[in-house]
Amino acid sequence: MESNQLNSPNNSFDDSQGKDINSQELKTDFDLDKFGIDIETDIEKAVSRNIFPVEVFPLPVQEIINATNENLDFPIDFIGSSILYAVSVAIGNTFKIEIKRGFQESALLYLAIVARPGTNKTHPLSFAIQPIIDRDKKTYRDYEQAKQEYEKLLSLSKSERQTQGEPVKPIWNKFLLSDYTPEALAEVHKFNKRGIGVYCDELAGWFKNFNRYNKGSEMEFWISNFNSKPINIDRKTNEPIFIPVPFISVAGTIQTGILNELAKESRTQNGFIDRILFVIPDNILKEYWGETEINPVIIQNWAGIVTQLLNLPVKWDDTLNPVPEILHFTPEAKKLLFKWQRENTDQCNEAESEALAGIFSKLDMYAARLALILQLMRWACNEGNKETVSIEAVKGAIKLIEYFRLSAVKVYSIIASSNPLDKLPADKKALYSALPKVFTTGLAQQTAKQFEIDERAVRRFLTERELFSNVKHGYYEKRI
């Protein structure tokens, strides 16, 4: 029998870093009282705190979250969201959820944990993915043993190999990557079509590397992956790679002070940032070390839950590609989700800024994805089945969405308030102000002389993409 742990009074939200955004845009009244969801509608009260809704998780997972918070000083928001990511990777391509015929979503997430340095961002994510790392350790050991046997067979003479059969080169079927090239990522996914995860301790490195290997295309790759579009890579030196059902979840941490990195390379205009779930608690500080020890049973319980999900079987078609099992909503769960979606659509259409409309537009699919994650998590904890998605899972998904909605609003307000001109030295700031909207390289160099800026420094200055657009050869336009 499934239990409903959703009667917590903690439904208030905080937008302390986004007070300049119109309160009408932050309205979160979805009129869902009759479904047992009490979402705060008074914006004046809502600015107190944006509380991560621990109550949406199965009881065993709630115990893990609370125990790691009390004994390891893991912030609730960080360990709760990290658990969502770990479950996402563990599910992979085993299941999808169907909203209606022809409209399905996977458990894929893009997650960013945001806080100042020293606030224990990394350890909760490491704890959550440890059972998956342990699985990778085991499969790597198996791979090493198979490779030794393979090399041993290769050393045999041709006649001996004919007797024993030609050896098959082994592969390492791994789940997690942290340092990779795009080509290596595709290669790993080719061998593990069940699904993989990318874990970045510093998420800013993920963004900065987008154009490191293949100019301009990697961001488009990640946008396409989010929508489960097939991966098709043609390579000059090796075999082509085709992955018709990709699944790559991403999670990492980023410091609040460098959130402005997200706004570079047009990532706010092409919808890339709208695809990220942000975790950014209010007023979080570095904690003193506690002296209590975590019960080993807590660690064992979490490993058991993730292992249960990692052991979910994968169905394959005749081309050896995964065929995810499809879960449908119960009638009452579907009714609730569709009602919420209509209200969320109104929020998108009524938003006074494109930034907020972009945030809200991706929440629809995330509501379905989080419902799938919660349902299978409930199954792994013996609190639900894996035949249908229950109303409890949908209620929990909506509560999580409201948390992530206000977190994203806060992130956007921080990004919007960061002016790249404020970081310039006085001479370059004066040069920028003196230049017309559109100008030539020659005019920039001539104008720079009055501020005693040499030609080489001017050329470097004009390459700052957040400040200038290269209209055509020799012509630039100011972006601010």
Secondary structure, 3 states (H helix, E strand, C coil): CCCCCCCCCCCCCCCCCCCCCCHHHHCCCCCCHHHCCCCCCCHHHHCCCCCCCHHHCCHHHHHHHHHHHHHHCCCHHHHHHHHHHHHHHHHHHHEEEEEECCEEECCCCEEEEEECCCCCCHHHHHHHHHHHHHHHHHHHHHHHHHHHHHHHHHCCCHHHHHHHCCCCCCCCCCCEECCCCHHHHHHHHHHCCCCEEEEECCHHHHHHHHHCCCCCCHHHHHHHHHCCCCEEECCCCCCCEEECCCCEEEEEEEEHHHHHHHHHHHCCCCCCHHHCEEECCCCCCCCCCCCCCCCHHHHHHHHHHHHHHHCCCCCECCCCCECCEEEEECHHHHHHHHHHHHHHHHHHHHCCCHHHHHHHHCHHHHHHHHHHHHHHHHHHCCCCCCCEECHHHHHHHHHHHHHHHHHHHHHHHHHHCCCHHHHCCHHHHHHHHHCCCEEEHHHHHHHHHCCCCCHHHHHHHCCCCCCEEEEECCEEEECC
